[in-house]
Amino acid sequence: MDQREVAELMEKHGIPGRDAYDLPTSPHRFPDGAQYRMEISGVERPEVLEATVDEARKRKVPVHRMISVVMGATLLTRSELKEFAQIAAEARVEVILTPGPRSGWDTGRQLVTPEGSLSGLRFRGSDQLRYVIADILRAVEVGFRGFLVLDEGLLWLLSQMRAKGDLPKDVVFKVSVFAGHGNAAGAKVLESLGANTFNPLGDLSLPALASIRKAVKLPLDLHIFLTDSFGGFNRFYEAPEMVRTCAPCYFKFEPGPACVVGAGALYKPWVPGKTLADWGREKVKQAAIVHELIQTSLPGAVLSEWGPADLAFPRPEGG
């Protein structure tokens, strides 16, 4: 069949018929009118959060979101979670908490086989769903309002719970890069299932990212620096065009040997808090560099100030 006809058919259903090689300027913005925000991952403990916020204040670069406890919120005590929520609430930063038991902790081994590793991270059976929902509810009781999700079935169920009042209405769901989505149709599915923000594959080209932006309105979470285990790429100089074509977007900083897999994985419970705190400060420095590059090549691009009202701040007092 003529590919031009296929492209027209895709366009009929709201999906770009080809990657956006013309790199159109995104018309979308955050609720405060900004085009981009900063996101720091690997904030595993209260002392790491404290150091990261302190460094951001010193460098005068606002950080808006913390991707936290990637090792699993199960591994923090309630008192640690309460301290974490209190620090974030006072600093007015959004926390996207990673709930604990998930497929990487399950007994199945398909995940680590050569072909199984390509199939995406998903929960196996209702028991695993029950475990992760229990961990989310535990964190909600402490006051957290943002959660990382990597399974579309879980996303649908959590969205149903939010709609029915079983979860607070102000809870937000961020879809992880580990979900493995990399096209506009996948982004549409996630948006329709209730995702509030979405992390596409980290190595997509600018035209591919721009085609996703044409199909959806939810913020795109874009890796600007990613670990060696994911390819070790640095896209600092692409940041201005990412802002222009993908707004609203978050920039994500995750340098290092590995995130959660391999000997060098940073987000493991036995990695010292001091190490992660120093790493957090380094990520803030990188955010400041990217902000400078954006302002140099795209003057007038708008970065959100500290604590925009639409963020899902923890509510340690209200629970």
Secondary structure, DSSP 8 states (H G I E B T S, - for coil): --HHHHHHHHHHTTS-SS--TT--------TTS-SEEEEEEEE-SHHHHHHHHHHHHHHT----EEEE-TT-GGGS-HHHHHHHHHHHHHHT-EEEE--S--GGGSS--GGGSTTGGGS-----HHHHHHHHHHHHHHHHHHT--EEEE--HHHHHHHHHHHHHTSS-TT-EEEE-GGG---SHHHHHHHHHTT-SEE---TT--HHHHHHHHHH--S-EEEEEEE-GGGT--B-GGGHHHHHHHH-SEEEEEE-SSBSSSSTTBSSSTTS-HHHHHHHHHHHHHHHHHHHHHHHHHSTT--B--SS-TTS----TTT-
